[in-house]
Amino acid sequence: LSTHVRQALRSGRETTPGLKRVSVSVPEPVRPIDWIRAQSLSEAAYWSGRGETRTIAAVGAADVVSGTRAPVNYEALGERLDDRLGGAAPAVRYYGGLRFEAAQPQAADRPDQRWAPFGTYRFVLPRFELVQTDDALRLVCNLVRPHDADRLESILASIEALALPVPEDRTPLPRPYHREDVPGREGWTQMIRWALDAIEGDALDKVVLARRVALTLGDSMDPLLVLSHLEAATPGCYHFAVRPAEGPAFVGASPERLFRRAGRSVVSEAVAGTRPRGETEAEDAALREELLRSPKERREHAFVEDAIRADLGGVCTTVQSPEATDELALARGRHLHSRIQGTLHSDTHTTDLLETLHPTPAVGGVPTDNAVAAIRAQEPFDRGWYAGPVGWVGRDTAEFAVALRAGLVADNQIALFSGAGIVEGSTPDREWEEIEQKIGDFAAIMGVADPETASR
């Protein structure tokens, strides 16, 4: 790899400006999650697409596109990314995401400084990537020419410091000794009753309200070890990590795609309504039918599907749902699911899709503005990047998941976030239990069958 980097930068400042990607084959098998844990560079990103065989583990930063102001100027963000990606190879990607409330300044009454290093948005071109596909494993170095010509020796030193190969690591996670729910049970009940009153008064049709569950451990925790265990326990999900150089890490296993773009083709999906998996085949089949036939869950799902179709209609020449609504079955739960696809207008940028689709009613509500205002007024914590878009951007390609089933890992604390869609017919107890089920993946890998036992 060092030889290829030297060649790519050999002309120094006379090199043609732009992004250069150099790579070498890695002959020995290694899991990307083990590789990323073994590296010393603190900036890190991890991405594994749902149902795909391509996994990227990345460390260091060759370039960063970030901002701290809100609301986000999506047009300016698109121009900044275009300036970099315009002549880049198709495989070049910036990884990152945005806050849930990218259209609103951070709430002054409940700031959470742990989110500060993430900014309102942050997209990173990694310095190094380990890319695993079905038939190959490659180590990549991304270069920004001609600027990196002055950093050649530093880059070469970083290459020498990369750990490879690394052994597979199955270190168990420590068990948390304390749990704090924000809001607690009483506060949650009051919040849901407020939402139901707003729905009855026609101010809202749906609002997604969330809880933060803080688990405290006896010692600091490697967030990428948390992700390693989470990935093994949650097949069929997007697995992601974002760790700024000077901050905590945001990790998650999301079942939900926001959109995938390839040229002018775009695919999104509506995911809403929840039931658990059954302990027996018969119970599982009964729960599936219960979900598919539930008027409440169907109504909640329709809010999401109708909104996404309408939003895509503003940036697409055609929009269609090629299949009937079915279920998205996960290891610990199931949701109603429908796929929506379209053909983009020729001038539609990826950031136009981010602005148009986020937040969907699956994480915000209906009407959107009223629901986001309700979330801001009622939730007693800062969502940060939870329920925001997380993924990657390339040249005329992109994929973003919705950052759900996620946790912010800082020192010896893991703050878990999950929400429930509140519609007519919802009850505080049922929605509380739905969130318990959703954070069950984290609870299981921490060795806590019922998260409430963590505080006993």
KOLKOL-978798 format. One record per residue (C-alpha): y, z, x; residue in one letter. Coordinates in steps of 0.25 Angstrom, whole numbers, plus 2048, in hexadecimal, padded with zeros to 3 digits. Each point is the difference from the previous one (the first is absolute). Layout:
BEGIN
- yy|zz|xx|code
- Y|Z|X|A
...
***
This chain:
BEGIN
- yy|zz|xx|code
- 800|800|800|L
- 80A|803|80B|S
- 7FE|7F2|806|T
- 803|7FA|7F3|H
- 80D|809|7FE|V
- 804|7FC|80E|R
- 7FF|7F1|7FD|Q
- 807|801|7F2|A
- 80C|807|807|L
- 7FF|7F8|80D|R
- 80D|7F9|7FE|S
- 808|80C|7FD|G
- 80D|7FE|7F9|R
- 7FE|7F1|800|E
- 7F4|802|7F7|T
- 802|7FA|7F2|T
- 805|80B|7F7|P
- 7F6|805|7F5|G
- 7F4|808|7FE|L
- 7F4|7FD|808|K
- 7F2|806|7FD|R
- 7F5|800|80B|V
- 7F2|805|7FE|S
- 7F3|802|807|V
- 7F2|802|7FA|S
- 7FA|80E|801|V
- 7F1|7FF|803|P
- 7FC|80E|7FD|E
- 800|805|7F1|P
- 80A|80B|7FD|V
- 805|804|7F2|R
- 80F|7FE|7FF|P
- 802|80E|7FA|I
- 7F9|806|80D|D
- 809|7F7|809|W
- 80D|804|7FA|I
- 7FD|80F|801|R
- 7FD|7FE|80F|A
- 80E|7FA|803|Q
- 80B|808|806|S
- 80C|7F8|7F9|L
- 805|808|7F5|S
- 805|7F4|7F7|E
- 7F4|7FC|7F8|A
- 7FC|7F7|7F4|A
- 7F2|7FE|7F9|Y
- 7FD|7F6|7F5|W
- 7F3|7FC|7FA|S
- 801|7F7|7F4|G
- 7F8|803|7F3|R
- 7F3|7F9|800|G
- 803|7F8|80D|E
- 7F9|801|80E|T
- 80D|7FF|808|R
- 805|80D|805|T
- 80C|802|809|I
- 803|80D|809|A
- 80D|7FF|807|A
- 808|809|80A|V
- 80E|7FE|806|G
- 80C|7F8|7FB|A
- 804|7F3|805|A
- 80B|7FF|7F6|D
- 805|808|7F4|V
- 807|7FC|7F3|V
- 805|80C|7F9|S
- 80B|806|7F8|G
- 804|80E|7FB|T
- 80A|7FC|7F5|R
- 7FD|7FE|7F1|A
- 800|7F8|7F8|P
- 7F9|7F6|808|V
- 806|7F3|802|N
- 7F4|7F7|7FE|Y
- 807|7F3|804|E
- 805|806|80D|A
- 7F2|805|803|L
- 7FA|7F3|7FD|G
- 80A|7F9|80A|E
- 7FC|80A|80B|R
- 7F1|7FE|7FE|L
- 803|7F0|7FF|D
- 808|801|80D|D
- 7F3|805|807|R
- 7F5|7F9|7F9|L
- 806|7F3|7FE|G
- 7F9|7F9|80C|G
- 7F5|80B|802|A
- 7F1|7FD|800|A
- 7F9|803|7F2|P
- 7F9|80C|806|A
- 80D|807|803|V
- 802|80C|7F6|R
- 80A|80B|7FF|Y
- 7FA|80C|7F9|Y
- 807|80A|7F8|G
- 806|803|7F3|G
- 80B|807|7F7|L
- 803|80C|7F9|R
- 7FD|801|7F1|F
- 80E|802|7FD|E
- 805|7F4|809|A
- 80A|7FD|7F6|A
- 806|80E|800|Q
- 806|809|80A|P
- 7F7|80C|804|Q
- 802|80C|7F7|A
- 80A|80A|806|A
- 7FA|80B|7F8|D
- 7F2|7FF|806|R
- 800|7F9|80D|P
- 7F3|801|808|D
- 803|7FD|80E|Q
- 7F2|7FD|804|R
- 803|7F2|7F9|W
- 80C|7FE|809|A
- 7F9|7F8|80B|P
- 7FB|7F6|7F6|F
- 80E|7FC|7FB|G
- 802|7F9|7F3|T
- 7F7|7F4|806|Y
- 7F9|7FE|80D|R
- 7F9|7F4|805|F
- 7FA|800|80E|V
- 7FA|7F5|809|L
- 7F6|808|808|P
- 7FF|7FE|80F|R
- 7F1|801|800|F
- 7F6|7FD|7F5|E
- 7F1|801|7FF|L
- 7FC|7F6|7F6|V
- 7F2|800|7FA|Q
- 7FA|7F5|7F7|T
- 7F2|7FC|7FC|D
- 7FD|7F9|80D|D
- 80A|805|80A|A
- 807|80B|806|L
- 80D|7FD|808|R
- 80B|808|807|L
- 80E|7FA|7FE|V
- 80D|802|807|C
- 80D|7FC|7F8|N
- 80C|7FC|808|L
- 80E|7FD|7FD|V
- 806|7F5|809|R
- 808|800|808|P
- 803|80F|7FF|H
- 7F3|805|804|D
- 801|7F9|80E|A
- 808|80C|804|D
- 7F5|809|7FB|R
- 7F5|7F9|807|L
- 7FC|80C|809|E
- 801|80A|7F5|S
- 7F7|7F7|7F7|I
- 7F6|7FE|80B|L
- 7FF|80F|802|A
- 7FE|802|7F1|S
- 7F4|7F6|801|I
- 7FA|808|80B|E
- 801|80D|7F8|A
- 7F9|7FA|7F4|L
- 7F3|807|7FD|A
- 7F4|7F7|7FF|L
- 7F5|801|7FD|P
- 800|80D|7F8|V
- 7F4|808|7F9|P
- 7FF|801|7F1|E
- 806|80D|7FC|D
- 7FA|808|7F4|R
- 808|80D|803|T
- 800|808|7F3|P
- 80D|804|7F9|L
- 804|80F|7FF|P
- 800|806|7F3|R
- 80E|804|7FA|P
- 803|80E|7FD|Y
- 80C|7FF|7F7|H
- 804|7F7|7F5|R
- 80E|7FE|7F9|E
- 802|7F7|7F4|D
- 80E|7FB|7FD|V
- 802|801|7F4|P
- 7F6|80B|7FD|G
- 7F8|800|7F3|R
- 80B|806|7F8|E
- 80B|7F6|805|G
- 7F6|7F5|7FE|W
- 7FE|803|7F2|T
- 80F|801|7FD|Q
- 803|7F3|807|M
- 7F5|7F8|7F8|I
- 805|806|7F3|R
- 80E|7FB|804|W
- 7FB|7F2|802|A
- 7F8|800|7F3|L
- 80D|804|7F9|D
- 807|7F5|807|A
- 7F5|7F6|7FC|I
- 801|805|7F1|E
- 80F|7FE|801|G
- 7FE|7F2|804|D
- 807|802|80E|A
- 7F3|7FD|807|L
- 7F3|7F9|7FD|D
- 7F9|805|80C|K
- 804|808|80D|V
- 7F7|803|80C|V
- 802|80E|804|L
- 7FA|805|80D|A
- 7FC|80D|807|R
- 801|804|80F|R
- 7F4|809|805|V
- 803|806|80E|A
- 7F3|804|807|L
- 803|809|80C|T
- 7F6|801|80C|L
- 7FE|80A|80B|G
- 803|7F5|80B|D
- 807|7F3|801|S
- 7F9|7F4|7FB|M
- 7FE|7F2|805|D
- 804|7F7|7F5|P
- 7F8|7F5|804|L
- 7F4|809|800|L
- 803|802|7F2|V
- 801|7F1|7FD|L
- 7F3|7FE|807|S
- 7F9|80A|7F7|H
- 807|7FA|7F4|L
- 7FD|7F2|803|E
- 7F1|803|800|A
- 801|808|7F3|A
- 808|7F5|7F8|T
- 7FA|7F2|801|P
- 807|7F5|7F8|G
- 80E|805|803|C
- 80B|7FC|809|Y
- 800|80A|80C|H
- 80E|802|807|F
- 807|808|80A|A
- 80F|800|804|V
- 804|809|80B|R
- 80E|7FF|806|P
- 802|803|80E|A
- 807|80D|7FD|E
- 7FA|804|7F3|G
- 7F4|805|7F8|P
- 7F6|7F6|7FB|A
- 7FF|7FA|7F2|F
- 7F1|7FC|7FD|V
- 7F9|7FC|7F3|G
- 7F5|7F9|7F9|A
- 806|7F8|7F5|S
- 7F8|7F8|7F5|P
- 80C|7F8|7FC|E
- 806|7F3|805|R
- 80F|7FE|7FE|L
- 7FF|7F1|804|F
- 7FA|7F6|80A|R
- 807|7F4|803|R
- 7FB|7F3|808|A
- 80B|7F5|800|G
- 804|7FE|7F1|R
- 7F4|807|7FA|S
- 801|80F|7FC|V
- 7F6|809|7FA|V
- 803|80E|7FA|S
- 7F8|809|7F7|E
- 802|80A|7F5|A
- 7F9|80D|802|V
- 801|80B|7F6|A
- 7F7|80A|7F8|G
- 7F7|809|807|T
- 7F2|806|7FE|R
- 7F6|807|80A|P
- 7F3|7FB|804|R
- 7F4|805|7FA|G
- 7F5|809|806|E
- 7F5|7F7|7FA|T
- 7FF|7F1|7FD|E
- 800|803|7F1|A
- 80D|809|801|E
- 806|7F6|809|D
- 7FE|7F5|7F6|A
- 806|809|7F5|A
- 80C|803|808|L
- 802|7F1|803|R
- 800|7FD|7F1|E
- 809|80C|7FD|E
- 80A|7FA|809|L
- 7FF|7F2|7FB|L
- 801|804|7F1|R
- 80B|80B|801|S
- 80C|7FC|7F9|P
- 809|809|808|K
- 7FB|7FA|80D|E
- 801|7F2|7FB|R
- 80E|803|7FC|R
- 804|806|80E|E
- 7F9|7F4|806|H
- 807|7F6|7F8|A
- 80E|805|804|F
- 7FC|7FD|80E|V
- 7FA|7F3|7FE|E
- 80C|7FB|7F7|D
- 80A|805|80A|A
- 7FA|7F9|80C|I
- 7FE|7F3|7F8|R
- 80F|800|7FC|A
- 805|804|80E|D
- 7F8|7F5|807|L
- 805|7F6|7F5|G
- 80E|802|807|G
- 7FB|7FB|80D|V
- 7F4|7F7|7FD|C
- 7FF|7F2|7F9|T
- 7F3|804|7FA|T
- 7F9|80E|7FD|V
- 7F2|802|7FB|Q
- 7F6|80B|7FE|S
- 7F3|7F8|803|P
- 7F6|80B|7FC|E
- 7FF|80A|7F5|A
- 803|80F|802|T
- 7F5|807|806|D
- 7FE|80C|809|E
- 802|803|80E|L
- 7F5|809|804|A
- 802|80A|80C|L
- 7F8|80A|807|A
- 806|80C|7F8|R
- 807|7F9|7F4|G
- 802|7F3|7F8|R
- 80D|7F9|7FB|H
- 803|7F5|7F6|L
- 803|7F4|809|H
- 805|7F1|7FE|S
- 804|7F6|80A|R
- 80D|7F8|7FE|I
- 803|7F4|809|Q
- 80C|7F6|801|G
- 806|7F5|808|T
- 80D|804|806|L
- 80D|7F8|800|H
- 802|7F9|80D|S
- 80C|809|804|D
- 7F9|80E|7FD|T
- 800|809|80B|H
- 7F6|80C|802|T
- 80B|80A|7FF|T
- 803|7F9|7F2|D
- 7F2|804|7FC|L
- 802|80E|805|L
- 80D|802|7F8|E
- 7FB|7F9|7F4|T
- 7F2|807|7FF|L
- 803|80E|805|H
- 7FF|80A|7F9|P
- 7F6|7FB|7F6|T
- 7FD|808|7F3|P
- 7F4|805|807|A
- 808|809|809|V
- 80E|800|7F9|G
- 7FF|7FE|7F1|G
- 806|7F8|7F5|V
- 80C|7FD|7FF|P
- 801|801|80F|T
- 80E|805|802|D
- 7FE|80B|7F6|N
- 7F3|804|806|A
- 805|800|80E|V
- 80B|809|7FB|A
- 7F7|809|7F9|A
- 7F7|801|80D|I
- 80C|803|808|R
- 805|80B|7F6|A
- 7F3|807|7FD|Q
- 7F7|7FF|80D|E
- 804|80C|809|P
- 7FD|7F9|80D|F
- 803|7F3|808|D
- 7F6|7F6|7FE|R
- 804|7F9|80D|G
- 7F7|7F4|803|W
- 7F5|805|7F6|Y
- 7FF|7F5|7F5|A
- 808|7F6|808|G
- 7FC|7F3|805|P
- 7F7|801|80D|V
- 7FB|7F4|808|G
- 804|7F4|809|W
- 808|7F4|800|V
- 7FE|7F3|808|G
- 805|7F2|7FF|R
- 7FF|7FC|7F2|D
- 7F5|80A|7FE|T
- 7FF|80F|7FC|A
- 7F8|80A|7FA|E
- 805|80E|7FA|F
- 7F8|80B|7FA|A
- 806|80B|7F7|V
- 800|80D|809|A
- 7F7|808|7F7|L
- 7F6|80B|803|R
- 808|803|80C|A
- 804|80C|809|G
- 80B|803|80A|L
- 7F9|807|80C|V
- 80A|808|808|A
- 7FB|80B|80A|D
- 7F7|809|7F8|N
- 803|7FC|7F2|Q
- 7FC|7F4|7F7|I
- 809|7FD|7F4|A
- 7F7|7F8|7F6|L
- 807|7F8|7F5|F
- 7FA|7FB|7F3|S
- 805|7FC|7F3|G
- 7FC|7FE|7F1|A
- 806|7F6|7F6|G
- 806|808|7F4|I
- 7FF|7F8|7F3|V
- 7FF|804|7F1|E
- 7F3|808|7FF|G
- 801|806|80E|S
- 7FE|80F|802|T
- 804|809|80B|P
- 7F2|805|803|D
- 7FA|7F2|800|R
- 80A|7FB|809|E
- 7FF|80C|809|W
- 7F1|7FD|801|E
- 802|7F1|802|E
- 808|803|80D|I
- 7F5|80A|805|E
- 7F6|7F5|7FF|Q
- 80A|7F7|807|K
- 802|809|80C|I
- 7F1|803|800|G
- 7FD|7F6|80C|D
- 809|809|808|F
- 7FA|80D|7FB|A
- 7F2|7FB|803|A
- 803|7FC|80F|I
- 807|80D|802|M
- 7F3|807|7FB|G
- 807|805|7F4|V
- 7F8|7FC|7F3|A
- 80B|805|7F7|D
- 80D|800|807|P
- 804|80D|7F9|E
- 7F6|808|808|T
- 809|7FD|80C|A
- 809|80B|7FC|S
- 7F6|80A|7FE|R
***
